[in-house]
Amino acid sequence: SLYHPPDISKPCYVRVNTLRLDVDSALQEFEKQFLVQKDDLLPDLLILPPHTDLHNHHLIANGSVFIQGKASSMVGAALDPRPGWDVLDACAAPGNKTVHLAALMGGKGRILACELNKQRVNRLKDTIMLSGATNIEVLLGDFLSLDPKDRSFSKVRAILLDPSCSGSGTASQRLDHLLPSHSAEFVDAERLNRLAAFQKKALSHAFSFPAVERIVYSTCSVNQIENEDVVYSVLPLAASFGFRLATPFAQWYRRGFPTFEGSEHLLRTDPVEDKEGFFIALFVKQGAANSAEE
Ligand code: SAM
């Protein structure tokens, strides 16, 4: 018989869209066909065997379940928005995290989803439609030019900032590096510097919204320059607005690179062992009512 190498691939994660279906019903439905279990960290996440083909599955087609990785699903959960809040998703398309926020808020409250790119706004609208969320307002424009003093932002209590990044923590980007035509290193350095400059500006802008008390900064990059370095550079400004770093998922063992005192608050996921390389920083305003992450 043919030799089959051991399957070392990672499981397939799906997030139940609790706006449409409860987790136990989704579990029962998948159990008819697959070996499935609940994730031990995120209550709305299910784990299916590697290579499970779900593309034609009715729960995916009708928006009851989204194919969304664990690392990506940790971002919205780290922000922990409450039902009834005003929440701003600063860089929203294609909207996977936007609709996760809507589900975490039980469909109650108001989500403002800002996106600069016109084509990507259409994808964002499709995702919102599929999710069934009815409390998301799409803003086509530049997050950096949103005026924090504008009345429509006066009650924004949480901001998710998931800006453009190099994507170096995701599989497709990692495979790119195997291609012979890969661009010269200095071009990469220039691109990373440009991205980091935007990321710092965007994160700095987030602090200036008057009612904001929780800010999550996330990337799907493994580069320190887009992650720890961005966070470190804004710490004085954050402090001037009364923000400090909090610890999302304190039980998670993989933290920020130890580049500064406090980097242990930061969260990393490993591109191989955790399937995707993500980075999460959580800023909480001192004195804000709910700081379970002290
Ligand atoms: N959070 C999204 C999700 O989970 O589906 C992914 C966001 S993606 C990493 C970053 C997005 O930010 C892109 O769609 C990009 O077009 C958008 N973007 C880049 N610069 C922006 C800006 N200045 N204002 C608003 N959106 C911006």
Residues whose N, C-alpha, C, O or C-beta is under 5 A from the ligand:
A	BS01	SAM	A90 C91 A92 A93 P94 G95 N96 K97 C114 E115 L116 N117 R120 G141 D142 F143 L144 D162 P163 S164
